[in-house]
């Protein structure tokens, strides 16, 4: 009975604990702890996951062996005096250290003016000048002047010449979209001709030919963005050439004459993007024409009117297709015709650095009187114009192994109706002899193979390029086209050992060409030339060059031997 009070007391003390535990097991509505299902614990213990690079952690994220690097609280810090710090340093290392190298981004100064003046053998002065002036950030003016003359390397001033041409351009940015520009050109050239064969005693003076010309063009352009905009142009030109042949012989005096031409042109182009990516369209059209006056015939007119629609698209970043459909109306003194002028050009990037390109086209063209006389300065003044219609196809492959180096090769074929070629005229004065040149026309087929390379072996130090070609220029009537070479080579190399010095050399080989006046072929010739330029400072420099270093005798046109070795030297000024 003595144990009854003790048992009763323990029951009374433990009763609240038992009641609280029973309430907790009866429901979890008043509990803040989540309910844990033993099956979940079992499933988690069986789940295995593999994460490479991530080591397994305990389920509760607790690592019983943390990597904590403790520092001894009783450590003594290292204290070094100034004397101890420099005790083992040599005297040569106690000087002030070199400052770090500064690398600043800089832009080259713009050249507002450029003048190169020199003098060469056979009394040959030369001037090349360029100038630029900005009125403000939206308006500017540029101009350049080229003058070269010579006393001549043959007797009686034969081969003497003077070439002078001037170009200027004014441009203005009206607003963010509109641009306006005006271009003007002028020329005043003079050539002393050669004596016609077997007639030197009959001439009182060396025959002389003069050119005078002027050109003007106005352009208005609207640029919405890189793929949308429009462009309009309008202009014209005048050209006059006069040949003077003073002779006691009437047939020789008849070689004298004057020819002048007035030409005009206008055109437009509107381009916009398509609905697909990298797709563009453009519509263009133009008219050009002129009238020329022969001293021995009435005025004659010519005109070319064309309209074109062009579509361009890039497929899969590897193939670019450019197609054009056009129509043209051509009129000259001999015929009036309408031609279709389609063109297709496909460029395909076959592999890294390898590009294939093909092009097929048909186009009419009319060359002006000025074009012919500037190409062949020995033409007479009886030039008449005919339009040319050309059908052509060409293919080319390019391979670029590294940046700045390129190898290319291709094939080209042309069939031209009324192809213009040059041939020496002849007159009868007791005997028949050759005089100056005339323009003839005939159907022609030209096939050409070419290959070349361009290499920049050391950037901005050494670079070279070369091209070799073989051609088959045939007239449909038979024989090769006169004065068209069948084999040729062009090459050039430049070397810059230091920033101020540039050394360059260039070469040209022209194979044999048919010359009916010679009853055979003109000999092939090889020309080697070289030059150097040294920039003394930012303003002054000197230059020198040698033309035809091998002193070869050669002729571009039958009857006129070109110049032997020539040496030039002069001064360059930049400001």
FENUR-V673982 format. One record per residue. N is the residue number from 1. RES is the residue in three letters. OMEGA is omega in whole degrees, -180 to 180 (* if undefined). BURIAL is b if it has 24 or more other C-alpha atoms within 12 Angstrom, else e. Layout:
n->N res->RES omega->OMEGA burial->BURIAL
n->N res->RES omega->OMEGA burial->BURIAL
This chain:
n->1 res->UNK omega->-179 burial->e
n->2 res->UNK omega->-179 burial->e
n->3 res->UNK omega->-178 burial->e
n->4 res->UNK omega->178 burial->e
n->5 res->UNK omega->-179 burial->e
n->6 res->UNK omega->179 burial->e
n->7 res->UNK omega->180 burial->e
n->8 res->UNK omega->180 burial->e
n->9 res->UNK omega->180 burial->e
n->10 res->UNK omega->180 burial->e
n->11 res->UNK omega->180 burial->e
n->12 res->UNK omega->-180 burial->e
n->13 res->UNK omega->-176 burial->e
n->14 res->UNK omega->-178 burial->e
n->15 res->UNK omega->178 burial->e
n->16 res->UNK omega->180 burial->e
n->17 res->UNK omega->180 burial->e
n->18 res->UNK omega->179 burial->e
n->19 res->UNK omega->-180 burial->e
n->20 res->UNK omega->179 burial->e
n->21 res->UNK omega->179 burial->e
n->22 res->UNK omega->177 burial->e
n->23 res->UNK omega->179 burial->e
n->24 res->UNK omega->179 burial->e
n->25 res->UNK omega->-177 burial->e
n->26 res->UNK omega->-179 burial->e
n->27 res->UNK omega->-179 burial->e
n->28 res->UNK omega->-180 burial->e
n->29 res->UNK omega->180 burial->e
n->30 res->UNK omega->-178 burial->e
n->31 res->UNK omega->177 burial->e
n->32 res->UNK omega->-180 burial->e
n->33 res->UNK omega->179 burial->e
n->34 res->UNK omega->177 burial->e
n->35 res->UNK omega->-178 burial->e
n->36 res->UNK omega->178 burial->e
n->37 res->UNK omega->179 burial->e
n->38 res->UNK omega->178 burial->e
n->39 res->UNK omega->178 burial->e
n->40 res->UNK omega->179 burial->e
n->41 res->UNK omega->-180 burial->e
n->42 res->UNK omega->180 burial->e
n->43 res->UNK omega->180 burial->e
n->44 res->UNK omega->-180 burial->e
n->45 res->UNK omega->180 burial->e
n->46 res->UNK omega->-178 burial->e
n->47 res->UNK omega->178 burial->e
n->48 res->UNK omega->178 burial->e
n->49 res->UNK omega->-180 burial->e
n->50 res->UNK omega->177 burial->e
n->51 res->UNK omega->-179 burial->e
n->52 res->UNK omega->179 burial->e
n->53 res->UNK omega->-179 burial->e
n->54 res->UNK omega->-176 burial->e
n->55 res->UNK omega->-175 burial->e
n->56 res->UNK omega->178 burial->e
n->57 res->UNK omega->175 burial->e
n->58 res->UNK omega->-174 burial->e
n->59 res->UNK omega->180 burial->e
n->60 res->UNK omega->179 burial->e
n->61 res->UNK omega->-179 burial->e
n->62 res->UNK omega->177 burial->e
n->63 res->UNK omega->-177 burial->e
n->64 res->UNK omega->-179 burial->e
n->65 res->UNK omega->-180 burial->e
n->66 res->UNK omega->178 burial->e
n->67 res->UNK omega->180 burial->e
n->68 res->UNK omega->-179 burial->e
n->69 res->UNK omega->-178 burial->e
n->70 res->UNK omega->179 burial->e
n->71 res->UNK omega->180 burial->e
n->72 res->UNK omega->-179 burial->e
n->73 res->UNK omega->-178 burial->e
n->74 res->UNK omega->-178 burial->e
n->75 res->UNK omega->176 burial->e
n->76 res->UNK omega->179 burial->e
n->77 res->UNK omega->180 burial->e
n->78 res->UNK omega->180 burial->e
n->79 res->UNK omega->-178 burial->e
n->80 res->UNK omega->178 burial->e
n->81 res->UNK omega->179 burial->e
n->82 res->UNK omega->-180 burial->e
n->83 res->UNK omega->178 burial->e
n->84 res->UNK omega->-177 burial->e
n->85 res->UNK omega->-176 burial->e
n->86 res->UNK omega->-175 burial->e
n->87 res->UNK omega->-176 burial->e
n->88 res->UNK omega->-180 burial->e
n->89 res->UNK omega->179 burial->e
n->90 res->UNK omega->-177 burial->e
n->91 res->UNK omega->-177 burial->e
n->92 res->UNK omega->-179 burial->e
n->93 res->UNK omega->-177 burial->e
n->94 res->UNK omega->179 burial->e
n->95 res->UNK omega->-179 burial->e
n->96 res->UNK omega->-178 burial->e
n->97 res->UNK omega->178 burial->e
n->98 res->UNK omega->179 burial->e
n->99 res->UNK omega->179 burial->e
n->100 res->UNK omega->-180 burial->e
n->101 res->UNK omega->-180 burial->e
n->102 res->UNK omega->178 burial->e
n->103 res->UNK omega->-177 burial->e
n->104 res->UNK omega->175 burial->e
n->105 res->UNK omega->-178 burial->e
n->106 res->UNK omega->178 burial->e
n->107 res->UNK omega->179 burial->e
n->108 res->UNK omega->-180 burial->e
n->109 res->UNK omega->180 burial->e
n->110 res->UNK omega->178 burial->e
n->111 res->UNK omega->179 burial->e
n->112 res->UNK omega->179 burial->e
n->113 res->UNK omega->-177 burial->b
n->114 res->UNK omega->180 burial->b
n->115 res->UNK omega->175 burial->b
n->116 res->UNK omega->-179 burial->b
n->117 res->UNK omega->-179 burial->b
n->118 res->UNK omega->-177 burial->b
n->119 res->UNK omega->-179 burial->b
n->120 res->UNK omega->179 burial->b
n->121 res->UNK omega->-173 burial->e
n->122 res->UNK omega->178 burial->b
n->123 res->UNK omega->-176 burial->e
n->124 res->UNK omega->174 burial->b
n->125 res->UNK omega->179 burial->b
n->126 res->UNK omega->178 burial->b
n->127 res->UNK omega->171 burial->b
n->128 res->UNK omega->-176 burial->b
n->129 res->UNK omega->178 burial->b
n->130 res->UNK omega->179 burial->b
n->131 res->UNK omega->178 burial->b
n->132 res->UNK omega->178 burial->e
n->133 res->UNK omega->178 burial->e
n->134 res->UNK omega->176 burial->e
n->135 res->UNK omega->173 burial->e
n->136 res->UNK omega->-176 burial->e
n->137 res->UNK omega->-178 burial->e
n->138 res->UNK omega->-177 burial->e
n->139 res->UNK omega->-180 burial->e
n->140 res->UNK omega->-179 burial->e
n->141 res->UNK omega->177 burial->b
n->142 res->UNK omega->179 burial->b
n->143 res->UNK omega->176 burial->b
n->144 res->UNK omega->-178 burial->b
n->145 res->UNK omega->177 burial->b
n->146 res->UNK omega->180 burial->b
n->147 res->UNK omega->176 burial->b
n->148 res->UNK omega->-179 burial->b
n->149 res->UNK omega->-179 burial->b
n->150 res->UNK omega->177 burial->b
n->151 res->UNK omega->-179 burial->b
n->152 res->UNK omega->-178 burial->b
n->153 res->UNK omega->179 burial->b
n->154 res->UNK omega->-179 burial->e
n->155 res->UNK omega->177 burial->e
n->156 res->UNK omega->177 burial->e
n->157 res->UNK omega->177 burial->e
n->158 res->UNK omega->-179 burial->b
n->159 res->UNK omega->175 burial->b
n->160 res->UNK omega->-178 burial->b
n->161 res->UNK omega->170 burial->b
n->162 res->UNK omega->176 burial->b
n->163 res->UNK omega->178 burial->b
n->164 res->UNK omega->176 burial->b
n->165 res->UNK omega->-177 burial->b
n->166 res->UNK omega->178 burial->b
n->167 res->UNK omega->177 burial->b
n->168 res->UNK omega->179 burial->b
n->169 res->UNK omega->173 burial->b
n->170 res->UNK omega->-180 burial->b
n->171 res->UNK omega->-177 burial->b
n->172 res->UNK omega->174 burial->b
n->173 res->UNK omega->-175 burial->e
n->174 res->UNK omega->175 burial->e
n->175 res->UNK omega->-175 burial->e
n->176 res->UNK omega->-175 burial->e
n->177 res->UNK omega->-171 burial->e
n->178 res->UNK omega->177 burial->e
n->179 res->UNK omega->-180 burial->b
n->180 res->UNK omega->180 burial->b
n->181 res->UNK omega->177 burial->b
n->182 res->UNK omega->178 burial->b
n->183 res->UNK omega->176 burial->b
n->184 res->UNK omega->178 burial->b
n->185 res->UNK omega->177 burial->b
n->186 res->UNK omega->179 burial->b
n->187 res->UNK omega->176 burial->b
n->188 res->UNK omega->-176 burial->b
n->189 res->UNK omega->178 burial->b
n->190 res->UNK omega->179 burial->b
n->191 res->UNK omega->169 burial->b
n->192 res->UNK omega->-175 burial->b
n->193 res->UNK omega->175 burial->b
n->194 res->UNK omega->177 burial->b
n->195 res->UNK omega->170 burial->b
n->196 res->UNK omega->-175 burial->b
n->197 res->UNK omega->175 burial->b
n->198 res->UNK omega->-177 burial->e
n->199 res->UNK omega->-176 burial->b
n->200 res->UNK omega->-180 burial->b
n->201 res->UNK omega->-176 burial->e
n->202 res->UNK omega->-178 burial->e
n->203 res->UNK omega->175 burial->b
n->204 res->UNK omega->179 burial->e
n->205 res->UNK omega->177 burial->b
n->206 res->UNK omega->178 burial->b
n->207 res->UNK omega->-173 burial->b
n->208 res->UNK omega->-180 burial->b
n->209 res->UNK omega->-178 burial->b
n->210 res->UNK omega->175 burial->b
n->211 res->UNK omega->170 burial->b
n->212 res->UNK omega->-178 burial->b
n->213 res->UNK omega->177 burial->b
n->214 res->UNK omega->-175 burial->b
n->215 res->UNK omega->177 burial->b
n->216 res->UNK omega->-179 burial->b
n->217 res->UNK omega->177 burial->b
n->218 res->UNK omega->-176 burial->b
n->219 res->UNK omega->174 burial->b
n->220 res->UNK omega->-175 burial->b
n->221 res->UNK omega->175 burial->b
n->222 res->UNK omega->-178 burial->b
n->223 res->UNK omega->176 burial->b
n->224 res->UNK omega->175 burial->e
n->225 res->UNK omega->-177 burial->e
n->226 res->UNK omega->-175 burial->e
n->227 res->UNK omega->-176 burial->e
n->228 res->UNK omega->178 burial->e
n->229 res->UNK omega->179 burial->b
n->230 res->UNK omega->-177 burial->b
n->231 res->UNK omega->179 burial->b
n->232 res->UNK omega->-180 burial->b
n->233 res->UNK omega->-179 burial->b
n->234 res->UNK omega->-179 burial->b
n->235 res->UNK omega->180 burial->b
n->236 res->UNK omega->-179 burial->b
n->237 res->UNK omega->172 burial->b
n->238 res->UNK omega->-178 burial->b
n->239 res->UNK omega->180 burial->b
n->240 res->UNK omega->177 burial->b
n->241 res->UNK omega->-178 burial->b
n->242 res->UNK omega->178 burial->b
n->243 res->UNK omega->-179 burial->b
n->244 res->UNK omega->178 burial->b
n->245 res->UNK omega->-179 burial->b
n->246 res->UNK omega->-177 burial->b
n->247 res->UNK omega->175 burial->e
n->248 res->UNK omega->-179 burial->e
n->249 res->UNK omega->-179 burial->e
n->250 res->UNK omega->179 burial->e
n->251 res->UNK omega->179 burial->b
n->252 res->UNK omega->177 burial->b
n->253 res->UNK omega->180 burial->e
n->254 res->UNK omega->176 burial->b
n->255 res->UNK omega->180 burial->b
n->256 res->UNK omega->179 burial->b
n->257 res->UNK omega->-179 burial->b
n->258 res->UNK omega->-179 burial->b
n->259 res->UNK omega->178 burial->b
n->260 res->UNK omega->-175 burial->b
n->261 res->UNK omega->173 burial->b
n->262 res->UNK omega->-176 burial->b
n->263 res->UNK omega->179 burial->b
n->264 res->UNK omega->177 burial->b
n->265 res->UNK omega->176 burial->b
n->266 res->UNK omega->-179 burial->b
n->267 res->UNK omega->177 burial->b
n->268 res->UNK omega->176 burial->b
n->269 res->UNK omega->178 burial->b
n->270 res->UNK omega->-177 burial->b
n->271 res->UNK omega->-178 burial->b
n->272 res->UNK omega->180 burial->b
n->273 res->UNK omega->177 burial->e
n->274 res->UNK omega->180 burial->e
n->275 res->UNK omega->179 burial->e
n->276 res->UNK omega->180 burial->e
n->277 res->UNK omega->179 burial->e
n->278 res->UNK omega->178 burial->e
n->279 res->UNK omega->-179 burial->b
n->280 res->UNK omega->176 burial->b
n->281 res->UNK omega->170 burial->b
n->282 res->UNK omega->177 burial->b
n->283 res->UNK omega->-178 burial->b
n->284 res->UNK omega->178 burial->b
n->285 res->UNK omega->-179 burial->b
n->286 res->UNK omega->176 burial->b
n->287 res->UNK omega->172 burial->b
n->288 res->UNK omega->-177 burial->b
n->289 res->UNK omega->-179 burial->b
n->290 res->UNK omega->175 burial->b
n->291 res->UNK omega->-180 burial->b
n->292 res->UNK omega->-172 burial->b
n->293 res->UNK omega->175 burial->b
n->294 res->UNK omega->179 burial->b
n->295 res->UNK omega->-178 burial->b
n->296 res->UNK omega->-177 burial->e
n->297 res->UNK omega->178 burial->e
n->298 res->UNK omega->-180 burial->e
n->299 res->UNK omega->177 burial->e
n->300 res->UNK omega->-176 burial->b
n->301 res->UNK omega->173 burial->b
n->302 res->UNK omega->-178 burial->b
n->303 res->UNK omega->175 burial->b
n->304 res->UNK omega->-180 burial->b
n->305 res->UNK omega->-176 burial->b
n->306 res->UNK omega->175 burial->b
n->307 res->UNK omega->-174 burial->b
n->308 res->UNK omega->172 burial->b
n->309 res->UNK omega->-174 burial->b
n->310 res->UNK omega->177 burial->b
n->311 res->UNK omega->-180 burial->b
n->312 res->UNK omega->180 burial->b
n->313 res->UNK omega->176 burial->b
n->314 res->UNK omega->-179 burial->e
n->315 res->UNK omega->173 burial->e
n->316 res->UNK omega->179 burial->e
n->317 res->UNK omega->-179 burial->e
n->318 res->UNK omega->-175 burial->e
n->319 res->UNK omega->177 burial->e
n->320 res->UNK omega->-179 burial->b
n->321 res->UNK omega->178 burial->b
n->322 res->UNK omega->-179 burial->b
n->323 res->UNK omega->-179 burial->b
n->324 res->UNK omega->173 burial->b
n->325 res->UNK omega->-176 burial->b
n->326 res->UNK omega->177 burial->b
n->327 res->UNK omega->-176 burial->b
n->328 res->UNK omega->174 burial->b
n->329 res->UNK omega->-177 burial->b
n->330 res->UNK omega->179 burial->b
n->331 res->UNK omega->173 burial->b
n->332 res->UNK omega->-176 burial->b
n->333 res->UNK omega->-175 burial->e
n->334 res->UNK omega->-177 burial->e
n->335 res->UNK omega->173 burial->e
n->336 res->UNK omega->-176 burial->e
n->337 res->UNK omega->173 burial->b
n->338 res->UNK omega->-178 burial->e
n->339 res->UNK omega->167 burial->b
n->340 res->UNK omega->-177 burial->b
n->341 res->UNK omega->177 burial->b
n->342 res->UNK omega->177 burial->b
n->343 res->UNK omega->177 burial->b
n->344 res->UNK omega->177 burial->b
n->345 res->UNK omega->-179 burial->b
n->346 res->UNK omega->176 burial->b
n->347 res->UNK omega->-177 burial->b
n->348 res->UNK omega->177 burial->b
n->349 res->UNK omega->-172 burial->b
n->350 res->UNK omega->-179 burial->e
n->351 res->UNK omega->-180 burial->e
n->352 res->UNK omega->179 burial->e
n->353 res->UNK omega->-178 burial->e
n->354 res->UNK omega->-176 burial->e
n->355 res->UNK omega->176 burial->b
n->356 res->UNK omega->-177 burial->b
n->357 res->UNK omega->178 burial->b
n->358 res->UNK omega->-177 burial->b
n->359 res->UNK omega->174 burial->b
n->360 res->UNK omega->-172 burial->b
n->361 res->UNK omega->171 burial->b
n->362 res->UNK omega->-174 burial->b
n->363 res->UNK omega->172 burial->b
n->364 res->UNK omega->-178 burial->b
n->365 res->UNK omega->174 burial->b
n->366 res->UNK omega->175 burial->b
n->367 res->UNK omega->-178 burial->b
n->368 res->UNK omega->175 burial->b
n->369 res->UNK omega->-180 burial->b
n->370 res->UNK omega->179 burial->b
n->371 res->UNK omega->-178 burial->e
n->372 res->UNK omega->-175 burial->b
n->373 res->UNK omega->175 burial->b
n->374 res->UNK omega->178 burial->b
n->375 res->UNK omega->180 burial->e
n->376 res->UNK omega->-176 burial->b
n->377 res->UNK omega->-179 burial->b
n->378 res->UNK omega->177 burial->b
n->379 res->UNK omega->171 burial->b
n->380 res->UNK omega->-175 burial->b
n->381 res->UNK omega->178 burial->b
n->382 res->UNK omega->-176 burial->b
n->383 res->UNK omega->173 burial->b
n->384 res->UNK omega->-172 burial->b
n->385 res->UNK omega->171 burial->b
n->386 res->UNK omega->179 burial->b
n->387 res->UNK omega->180 burial->b
n->388 res->UNK omega->176 burial->b
n->389 res->UNK omega->-171 burial->b
n->390 res->UNK omega->170 burial->b
n->391 res->UNK omega->-175 burial->b
n->392 res->UNK omega->175 burial->b
n->393 res->UNK omega->180 burial->b
n->394 res->UNK omega->179 burial->b
n->395 res->UNK omega->-177 burial->b
n->396 res->UNK omega->175 burial->b
n->397 res->UNK omega->179 burial->b
n->398 res->UNK omega->177 burial->b
n->399 res->UNK omega->-180 burial->b
n->400 res->UNK omega->-178 burial->e
n->401 res->UNK omega->177 burial->e
n->402 res->UNK omega->-179 burial->e
n->403 res->UNK omega->178 burial->e
n->404 res->UNK omega->179 burial->e
n->405 res->UNK omega->-175 burial->b
n->406 res->UNK omega->174 burial->b
n->407 res->UNK omega->-177 burial->b
n->408 res->UNK omega->177 burial->b
n->409 res->UNK omega->-177 burial->b
n->410 res->UNK omega->180 burial->b
n->411 res->UNK omega->-176 burial->b
n->412 res->UNK omega->178 burial->b
n->413 res->UNK omega->178 burial->b
n->414 res->UNK omega->169 burial->b
n->415 res->UNK omega->-174 burial->b
n->416 res->UNK omega->172 burial->b
n->417 res->UNK omega->-177 burial->b
n->418 res->UNK omega->177 burial->b
n->419 res->UNK omega->-178 burial->b
n->420 res->UNK omega->175 burial->b
n->421 res->UNK omega->-172 burial->b
n->422 res->UNK omega->179 burial->b
n->423 res->UNK omega->-179 burial->b
n->424 res->UNK omega->177 burial->b
n->425 res->UNK omega->178 burial->b
n->426 res->UNK omega->177 burial->e
n->427 res->UNK omega->-179 burial->b
n->428 res->UNK omega->176 burial->e
n->429 res->UNK omega->-172 burial->e
n->430 res->UNK omega->174 burial->e
n->431 res->UNK omega->178 burial->e
n->432 res->UNK omega->179 burial->e
n->433 res->UNK omega->-177 burial->e
n->434 res->UNK omega->179 burial->b
n->435 res->UNK omega->-178 burial->b
n->436 res->UNK omega->-171 burial->b
n->437 res->UNK omega->176 burial->b
n->438 res->UNK omega->179 burial->b
n->439 res->UNK omega->176 burial->b
n->440 res->UNK omega->-177 burial->b
n->441 res->UNK omega->177 burial->b
n->442 res->UNK omega->177 burial->b
n->443 res->UNK omega->-175 burial->b
n->444 res->UNK omega->174 burial->b
n->445 res->UNK omega->-177 burial->b
n->446 res->UNK omega->177 burial->b
n->447 res->UNK omega->-174 burial->b
n->448 res->UNK omega->170 burial->b
n->449 res->UNK omega->-179 burial->b
n->450 res->UNK omega->177 burial->b
n->451 res->UNK omega->-179 burial->b
n->452 res->UNK omega->-179 burial->b
n->453 res->UNK omega->176 burial->b
n->454 res->UNK omega->-174 burial->b
n->455 res->UNK omega->170 burial->b
n->456 res->UNK omega->-172 burial->b
n->457 res->UNK omega->176 burial->e
n->458 res->UNK omega->-176 burial->e
n->459 res->UNK omega->178 burial->e
n->460 res->UNK omega->179 burial->e
n->461 res->UNK omega->-175 burial->e
n->462 res->UNK omega->177 burial->b
n->463 res->UNK omega->-176 burial->b
n->464 res->UNK omega->176 burial->b
n->465 res->UNK omega->-179 burial->b
n->466 res->UNK omega->177 burial->b
n->467 res->UNK omega->177 burial->b
n->468 res->UNK omega->-177 burial->b
n->469 res->UNK omega->176 burial->b
n->470 res->UNK omega->-173 burial->b
n->471 res->UNK omega->173 burial->b
n->472 res->UNK omega->-179 burial->b
n->473 res->UNK omega->-175 burial->b
n->474 res->UNK omega->169 burial->b
n->475 res->UNK omega->179 burial->b
n->476 res->UNK omega->178 burial->e
n->477 res->UNK omega->179 burial->e
n->478 res->UNK omega->179 burial->e
n->479 res->UNK omega->178 burial->e
n->480 res->UNK omega->176 burial->b
n->481 res->UNK omega->-179 burial->b
n->482 res->UNK omega->175 burial->b
n->483 res->UNK omega->173 burial->b
n->484 res->UNK omega->-176 burial->b
n->485 res->UNK omega->179 burial->b
n->486 res->UNK omega->179 burial->b
n->487 res->UNK omega->-179 burial->b
n->488 res->UNK omega->180 burial->b
n->489 res->UNK omega->174 burial->b
n->490 res->UNK omega->-178 burial->b
n->491 res->UNK omega->178 burial->b
n->492 res->UNK omega->179 burial->b
n->493 res->UNK omega->179 burial->b
n->494 res->UNK omega->-178 burial->b
n->495 res->UNK omega->179 burial->b
n->496 res->UNK omega->-178 burial->b
n->497 res->UNK omega->175 burial->e
n->498 res->UNK omega->-176 burial->e
n->499 res->UNK omega->-174 burial->e
n->500 res->UNK omega->-172 burial->e
n->501 res->UNK omega->176 burial->e
n->502 res->UNK omega->179 burial->b
n->503 res->UNK omega->-180 burial->b
n->504 res->UNK omega->178 burial->b
n->505 res->UNK omega->180 burial->b
n->506 res->UNK omega->-176 burial->b
n->507 res->UNK omega->180 burial->b
n->508 res->UNK omega->175 burial->b
n->509 res->UNK omega->177 burial->b
n->510 res->UNK omega->-178 burial->b
n->511 res->UNK omega->-178 burial->b
n->512 res->UNK omega->-180 burial->b
n->513 res->UNK omega->180 burial->b
n->514 res->UNK omega->179 burial->b
n->515 res->UNK omega->-178 burial->b
n->516 res->UNK omega->-180 burial->b
n->517 res->UNK omega->180 burial->b
n->518 res->UNK omega->-176 burial->e
n->519 res->UNK omega->-179 burial->e
n->520 res->UNK omega->-178 burial->e
n->521 res->UNK omega->168 burial->b
n->522 res->UNK omega->-179 burial->b
n->523 res->UNK omega->173 burial->b
n->524 res->UNK omega->179 burial->b
n->525 res->UNK omega->179 burial->b
n->526 res->UNK omega->-179 burial->b
n->527 res->UNK omega->177 burial->b
n->528 res->UNK omega->-179 burial->b
n->529 res->UNK omega->-179 burial->b
n->530 res->UNK omega->179 burial->b
n->531 res->UNK omega->179 burial->b
n->532 res->UNK omega->178 burial->b
n->533 res->UNK omega->-180 burial->b
n->534 res->UNK omega->179 burial->b
n->535 res->UNK omega->-177 burial->e
n->536 res->UNK omega->176 burial->e
n->537 res->UNK omega->-178 burial->e
n->538 res->UNK omega->-175 burial->e
n->539 res->UNK omega->-171 burial->e
n->540 res->UNK omega->175 burial->e
n->541 res->UNK omega->178 burial->b
n->542 res->UNK omega->180 burial->b
n->543 res->UNK omega->175 burial->b
n->544 res->UNK omega->178 burial->b
n->545 res->UNK omega->177 burial->b
n->546 res->UNK omega->179 burial->b
n->547 res->UNK omega->-179 burial->b
n->548 res->UNK omega->-176 burial->b
n->549 res->UNK omega->-178 burial->b
n->550 res->UNK omega->177 burial->e
n->551 res->UNK omega->-179 burial->e
n->552 res->UNK omega->172 burial->e
n->553 res->UNK omega->-177 burial->e
n->554 res->UNK omega->180 burial->b
n->555 res->UNK omega->173 burial->b
n->556 res->UNK omega->177 burial->b
n->557 res->UNK omega->-179 burial->b
n->558 res->UNK omega->178 burial->b
n->559 res->UNK omega->-178 burial->b
n->560 res->UNK omega->176 burial->b
n->561 res->UNK omega->-179 burial->b
n->562 res->UNK omega->-170 burial->b
n->563 res->UNK omega->173 burial->b
n->564 res->UNK omega->-179 burial->b
n->565 res->UNK omega->175 burial->b
n->566 res->UNK omega->180 burial->b
n->567 res->UNK omega->180 burial->b
n->568 res->UNK omega->174 burial->b
n->569 res->UNK omega->-179 burial->b
n->570 res->UNK omega->-173 burial->b
n->571 res->UNK omega->177 burial->b
n->572 res->UNK omega->180 burial->b
n->573 res->UNK omega->176 burial->b
n->574 res->UNK omega->178 burial->b
n->575 res->UNK omega->* burial->e
